[in-house]
Amino acid sequence: MIITSDFVQSPLNYTGGKFKLLPQIVPFFPGRIDTFVDLFCGGGNVGVNIPCRHLILNDLDQNLSRLFHTLKEQDKAATFECIFRIIERYGLSDTDKNGYEFYHCDSSKGLAGYNKAPYLELRHDFNEKQYSGASRDLALYTLMVYSFNNQLRFNSRGEFNLPVGKRDFNASMQKKLSDFIDKLQSASCSFTSLDFRAFDCSALGQNDFVYMDPPYLITCATYNEKGGWSERHERELLHFIDRLDQNGIRFALSNVLRSKGRENAVLIDWLDRNAGRCQVKHLNYHYSNSNYQTKDRTKNSEEVLIVNY
């Protein structure tokens, strides 16, 4: 039995992350799982919280896979030492050590005014590849901590391009990272960065499980603003799911059927055609970080978990 109070939150603030939804979706997962595949893992909130013999965290973003690998393989003390060394090198704020007054800032307005110049210097050095190996992974993590909304975003040239944010590597962020590292280092896990269409499921069997949280076709999140996820991708994912089911592999798919007056007709049609073999679990959740300008984030949103067992 999984105790919901034991859930560990990812230190990566990924759009659409499922941490707040875990108490609703985890009870629907099978009790025994040998290999758990988190196919669109993002920050890894789901995968690291599911008991299994082996965990595969897969995401198309190679930066994520490298960062996860570093967090698992490097000594935790060395990881923190590297992050604090980067903070000190650039003169970024450390409110856990000095407090807000030291930087002539307050918690309501945040630290952007103080951190902007050193943050842009770190961002420049990262984009100019002045870091390598594990140090580069942790420089990226440090950028994320000090970035707007603590997120990861790259432009078409592969450059990290978020502006500075309001917070720093405070006690809360340190605890999230520490707990997450403990989870990774205590688990049998591997990290891949494959397109879902290239992921080989031939070695999976009836005791394994594939969880999918793809970009949502009818939302306006960062990952599909420029056509990153289209109806073609949606249909190809559903074809991939068909193959899983034909091979007797259990799966769960997170998605949205309707949102803000829009309807995912591709998925709804697929569900109608597969009503006998799939169950739809309706959930209650809204994404507080999906669009900070939207006042009513819950209106007409129908979040579901689709399973084949």
C-alpha positions in Angstrom: 0.0 0.0 0.0 1.3 3.5 -0.9 1.0 6.1 1.8 0.2 9.4 0.1 2.1 11.5 2.8 5.3 9.8 1.6 5.1 11.3 -1.9 8.3 13.1 -2.8 8.0 16.2 -5.0 10.3 16.7 -7.9 12.8 19.7 -7.6 11.9 20.4 -11.3 8.9 22.6 -11.8 7.5 21.1 -15.0 4.4 22.4 -16.7 1.6 20.0 -16.0 3.5 18.1 -13.3 1.4 15.5 -11.6 2.5 15.9 -8.0 -0.8 17.3 -6.7 -2.7 14.7 -8.7 -0.8 11.7 -7.2 -3.3 10.9 -4.5 -6.0 10.6 -7.2 -4.1 8.6 -9.8 -1.9 6.3 -7.8 -4.8 4.3 -6.2 -5.7 3.3 -9.8 -2.3 1.8 -10.5 -1.6 -2.0 -10.2 -0.4 -3.3 -6.9 2.5 -5.2 -8.4 4.8 -3.6 -11.0 8.1 -5.1 -12.1 9.2 -2.4 -14.6 7.5 1.0 -14.4 8.0 3.1 -17.6 7.3 6.8 -17.1 7.3 7.5 -20.9 6.9 11.3 -20.8 8.5 11.8 -17.3 9.1 15.5 -17.3 10.1 16.3 -13.7 9.6 12.7 -12.7 6.9 13.3 -10.1 5.0 10.1 -10.9 7.8 7.6 -11.6 9.9 8.2 -8.4 6.8 7.7 -6.2 5.7 4.3 -7.6 7.0 1.1 -5.9 8.5 -1.2 -8.6 11.5 -3.4 -9.2 12.9 -1.1 -11.9 12.0 2.4 -13.0 12.6 3.9 -16.5 12.4 7.6 -16.7 12.1 8.6 -20.3 11.8 12.1 -21.8 12.6 13.5 -25.2 14.6 16.3 -23.5 18.2 15.0 -23.2 19.0 17.7 -20.6 16.6 15.9 -18.2 18.1 12.5 -18.7 21.6 13.8 -18.0 20.5 15.7 -15.0 18.6 12.7 -13.5 21.7 10.6 -14.2 23.9 13.0 -12.3 21.6 13.3 -9.4 21.5 9.5 -9.1 25.2 8.7 -9.6 26.9 11.6 -7.9 27.4 11.8 -4.1 24.6 14.0 -2.7 27.0 16.2 -0.7 29.1 16.8 -3.8 26.0 17.8 -5.7 25.1 20.4 -3.1 28.7 21.6 -2.9 28.7 22.2 -6.6 25.4 24.1 -6.6 26.6 26.4 -3.7 29.9 26.9 -5.5 28.0 28.1 -8.6 25.8 30.4 -6.5 28.9 31.9 -4.8 30.8 32.2 -8.1 28.2 34.4 -9.7 27.1 36.2 -6.5 23.5 34.9 -6.6 21.4 35.4 -3.5 21.4 32.8 -0.7 18.5 33.8 1.6 18.7 30.5 3.5 22.0 31.8 4.8 21.6 35.6 4.8 17.9 36.4 4.7 16.1 38.8 2.4 17.2 42.0 4.1 20.9 41.3 3.3 20.0 41.7 -0.4 17.7 44.7 0.3 14.7 42.7 -0.9 11.6 41.3 0.7 9.8 38.0 0.2 6.7 39.6 -1.4 8.6 41.4 -4.2 11.2 38.6 -4.5 14.8 38.6 -5.5 14.7 39.3 -9.2 16.1 42.8 -8.9 19.2 41.6 -7.1 19.7 38.4 -9.1 19.1 39.6 -12.6 22.7 40.5 -13.5 24.4 37.4 -12.0 21.6 35.2 -13.4 22.1 36.5 -16.9 25.9 35.9 -16.6 25.3 32.3 -15.5 22.8 31.8 -18.3 25.3 33.2 -20.8 28.1 30.9 -19.6 25.8 27.9 -19.7 24.6 28.6 -23.2 28.2 29.2 -24.3 29.0 25.7 -23.0 31.5 26.9 -20.4 30.4 24.0 -18.2 30.7 20.3 -19.0 29.9 17.0 -17.5 28.1 16.9 -14.1 28.9 20.5 -13.5 26.9 21.5 -16.6 23.9 19.5 -15.4 24.0 21.2 -12.0 24.6 24.6 -13.6 21.3 23.9 -15.5 19.6 23.0 -12.3 20.8 26.2 -10.7 19.5 28.2 -13.6 16.1 26.5 -13.2 16.1 27.4 -9.4 16.7 31.1 -10.2 14.6 31.3 -13.3 11.1 32.6 -13.8 8.6 30.2 -12.2 11.5 27.7 -11.6 11.0 26.1 -15.0 13.1 24.7 -17.8 12.8 26.2 -21.3 15.0 26.3 -24.4 14.8 28.1 -27.6 15.1 26.6 -31.1 18.9 27.0 -30.9 19.0 24.9 -27.7 19.7 27.9 -25.5 18.2 28.2 -22.0 16.1 31.4 -22.4 13.9 32.0 -19.3 14.3 35.3 -17.5 15.2 35.6 -13.9 12.7 34.6 -11.2 11.8 35.8 -7.7 13.2 33.0 -5.6 16.5 31.3 -4.9 17.9 28.0 -3.5 16.0 28.4 -0.2 15.4 25.8 2.4 12.3 24.5 0.7 14.1 24.0 -2.6 17.0 22.3 -0.9 14.7 19.8 0.9 13.0 19.0 -2.4 16.3 18.3 -4.1 17.6 16.3 -1.1 14.5 14.1 -0.9 14.4 13.5 -4.6 18.1 12.5 -4.7 17.4 10.0 -1.9 14.6 8.5 -3.9 16.7 8.2 -7.1 19.7 6.7 -5.3 17.6 4.1 -3.4 15.9 2.9 -6.6 16.9 0.7 -9.5 16.3 3.1 -12.3 17.6 4.0 -15.8 17.2 7.2 -17.9 16.4 7.4 -21.6 15.6 10.3 -23.9 13.7 8.7 -26.7 10.8 9.8 -28.8 7.9 7.7 -27.7 7.7 6.2 -31.2 11.2 4.9 -30.8 10.7 3.4 -27.4 11.1 -0.4 -27.5 8.5 -2.2 -25.5 9.3 -5.7 -26.8 11.0 -6.6 -23.5 8.0 -5.6 -21.4 5.6 -8.2 -20.0 2.3 -8.6 -18.2 3.8 -7.5 -14.8 5.2 -4.3 -16.3 3.4 -1.0 -16.6 3.6 2.1 -18.9 2.4 5.4 -17.7 2.0 8.2 -20.2 1.5 11.9 -19.5 2.0 13.4 -23.0 1.6 17.0 -24.1 -2.1 17.8 -24.1 -3.5 18.4 -27.6 -6.1 21.0 -26.6 -4.1 23.1 -24.1 -1.7 26.0 -24.7 1.3 24.9 -22.6 4.8 25.8 -23.6 5.5 22.5 -25.3 2.8 22.8 -27.9 2.7 26.6 -28.5 4.6 26.2 -31.7 3.0 23.0 -33.0 5.2 20.7 -30.9 2.3 18.3 -30.4 -0.3 17.9 -33.2 -3.2 15.6 -34.1 -0.6 13.5 -35.9 1.3 13.0 -32.6 -1.9 12.2 -30.8 -2.9 9.5 -33.3 0.6 8.0 -33.3 0.5 7.8 -29.5 -2.9 6.1 -29.6 -1.5 3.6 -32.1 1.5 3.0 -29.8 -1.1 2.4 -27.0 -3.0 -0.1 -29.2 0.2 -2.1 -29.5 0.8 -2.1 -25.8 -2.7 -3.4 -25.2 -2.4 -6.1 -28.0 0.8 -7.3 -26.2 -0.9 -7.6 -22.8 1.0 -4.7 -21.3 -0.8 -2.6 -18.7 -0.9 1.2 -19.3 -2.4 4.4 -17.9 -2.8 7.6 -19.9 -3.3 11.0 -18.4 -5.1 13.5 -20.6 -7.8 16.1 -20.9 -11.0 15.4 -22.9 -12.3 18.9 -22.8 -10.9 22.3 -21.7 -12.1 25.9 -22.0 -14.6 25.1 -24.7 -12.3 22.9 -26.7 -12.7 19.1 -27.2 -10.1 16.4 -27.9 -12.1 14.8 -30.7 -9.2 12.4 -31.6 -9.1 10.9 -28.1 -12.8 10.9 -27.6 -13.3 9.0 -30.9 -10.6 6.5 -29.9 -12.3 6.0 -26.6 -15.7 5.4 -28.3 -14.1 2.7 -30.5 -12.3 1.1 -27.5 -15.1 1.3 -24.9 -14.9 -2.4 -24.2 -11.2 -2.5 -23.2 -10.5 0.8 -21.6 -11.8 2.5 -18.5 -12.0 6.3 -18.0 -11.3 7.6 -14.5 -12.5 11.2 -14.1 -10.2 13.4 -12.0 -10.4 16.7 -10.3 -7.4 18.9 -10.7 -6.2 22.2 -12.3 -2.6 23.3 -13.1 -1.6 26.3 -11.1 1.5 26.7 -13.3 0.1 26.1 -16.7 -0.8 29.6 -17.6 -0.3 32.3 -14.9 -2.4 34.8 -16.8 -5.6 32.7 -16.8 -7.9 33.7 -14.0 -10.2 30.7 -14.2 -8.1 27.7 -14.7 -10.7 25.1 -13.9 -13.6 26.1 -16.1 -14.8 23.4 -18.5 -11.7 21.2 -17.8 -12.2 17.4 -17.9 -9.0 15.6 -16.7 -9.0 11.9 -17.0 -6.9 8.8 -16.4 -7.4 6.0 -19.0 -6.5 2.5 -18.2 -6.7 -1.0 -19.8 -7.1 -3.2 -16.7 
